[in-house]
Amino acid sequence: MKRSTIHFICQLSAYFMVALSMTFASCTQNTDADMVVYGKIFTSEKQDTIVEAFAVKDGKYVYVGSKEGAEKYIGKNTEVIDRTNQGMIMAGCTEGHGHYIISNFMKNSKSVFFMTSDDTSKDILEKLARKVTEIKSTYYFGFGWSYTKLDKHHDFPTKTQIDEIIADVPVYLSDLEGHKGLVNSYCLNHSGILDENGKVRNDFKYKNFVDVDANGYPTGLVREQAGTYVRMHSCVPDDGNEIWFRAIEDTQKLLNSMGYTSALEAWGNQMGTATFDALSELEKEGKLTYNVTMSYEIENLTPEETEKGIQEAINAMKYSSRHVKANILKMFEDGTVETGTGYSLEPAANGNNGRAIWSTEELSDITLKANKAGLTVHVHTMGDGAIHNVMDAYENAFNVNQKEHFSPTPIRNQMVHMRTVAPEDFDRLAHCGIVCVSGILWHWMKESTIEYFKSSNSMNEKYFYEAYPYQSFLNHGIHTTIHTDAPASSGSPKDPFGIMQIACTGSLVNDEINCPVPFDTKECVVNRADFLRSLTIEGAYQMYSENERGSIAPGKYADFIIIDQDVLTCDVNELHNTKVLNTFFEGKCVYERK
């Protein structure tokens, strides 16, 4: 009996020692972090906004808190980054609406050339002639001229002048904002918008967006949806799919260098699903270094094309994966207020208040169809009239969901740019959970721009200094994110900290820009921490990934950046000089400043 008891105790002791050693090994394995980081860390969390350290293992944060607490996670193979009293560390930034992939596609395309906002009509034609001489192509696409520059003297290149350079293939020359185009006769003739007499068909939906001469013949200047229609039906690039891989790789390198680890691509279906296919392939190869949300744009051309576009957007949802979301249906409700195509409630001195592209009934129908299929609607809105129309549609979808519960989670429909907002719409935006993707970066302007507004009579005087109400969005508790709209940025900075200086001061003065006149200063006294949250956790909310990314918290992916100065306390006029030293995506360094 005694011997059995002793044997049992020995066995129990052995089991205990094995279990203890296994527990110790397991504990050691779990607590040895791949990386521990020290410094002033802005977490973007509401609680514990500033911490001293965090630890990362297998691409995720496993600890966030004090330096002393983080030391427990250091093992023999742990990389330690000590930035104590050096700059700041924060979550990776989110680009709420940009056109980076198509921009890099254009830079890589043999048939594309670039203009500047200072180019005259003569400059534009000379650049086209050089490109035609340089290379033979099935199309020519130019980008970058300024509408306001040419409109001052109404000196736009005509279709006849473009025909003299090249007439047997399509030519489309887009302005800097992408809302106007200059085309040759080939584009007009092959798009199907002309009648047998060479004039714009009376039944063409966007007849008023086609510039005509005194005799009623098109000059070659097309605006908004008319330009989109002409481009889609006559000027289709044929560079092949390989160029999209290069464009995506160039895009993520650029975004990572500026501190972005997530972005919404605002025109994903440039060539059907070519971009979606390229993203999927790069993800399979483990080559994506950012999260991308793809939008599928539909145009109000014909009911049949609209319905087809919605179905294509629904079908594209199959591309959604860990790093790619394909759940955005993008639309335009107006153009730009400054050039008279934004839809405003108050008409300009010339009686013009722009035009809504979709009726409220059309918007409501599309929004419901999209939301019920799992798509989020993302609409370009500049004027307060456009915002009011879209808000009616969004409110209807919100109310239907409250009754039918067709969506198990809150719908996060979105508006982007939002130059002017009617006072009564702020509460509606908040109540319906609309995400406002703010155009705060355009809050500065030159005195010459104001003079253009006044001389052109393109907008009502009340809108001259009322614009981009970022602070009002925050005051109403509206989910607000930040975008660049690059390359259609009108000379504004693309990096988050240049935009931050504009948000906090209303102006920006650096080596390239000297624009000290803000629109409405009360919208530019933004709390710096609020702005950083718009860049990070709010951006993640817009992308439906706030539980995985957007802040520095245990369990989330370790997407973070190291910057060279403390943007919470530095001189506000030095914010634009902030340098991103490193960008980390899921715990791996994907950018290092040389």
Secondary structure, 3 states (H helix, E strand, C coil): CHHHHHHHHHHHHHHHHHHHHHHHHHHHHHHCCCEEEEEEEECCCCCCCEEEEEEEECCEEEEEECHHHHHCCCCCCCEEEECCCCCEEEECEEEEEECHHHHHHHHHCCCEEECCCCCCHHHHHHHHHHHHHHCCCCCEEEEEECHHHHHCCCCCCCHHHHHHHCCCCCEEEEECCCCEEEECHHHHHHHCCECCCCCECCCCCCHHHEEECCCCCEEEEEEHHHHHHHHHHHCCCCCCCHHHHHHHHHHHHHHHHHCEEEEEECCCCCCCCHHHHHHHHHHHCCCCCCEEEEEEECCCCCHHHHHHHHHHHHHHHHHCCCCEEEEEEEEECCCCHHHCCCCCCCCCCCCCCCCCCCCHHHHHHHHHHHHHCCCEEEEEECCHHHHHHHHHHHHHHHHHHHHHCCCCCCCCCEEEECCCCCCCHHHHHHHCCCEEEECHHHCEECHHHHHHHHHHCCCCHHHCCCCCCHHHHHHCCCCEEECCCCCCCCCCCCCHHHHHHHHHHCCEECCCCEECEECCHHHHCCCHHHHHHHHCHHHHHHCCCCCCCCCCCCCCECCEEEECCCCCCCCHHHHHHCCEEEEEECCEEEEECC
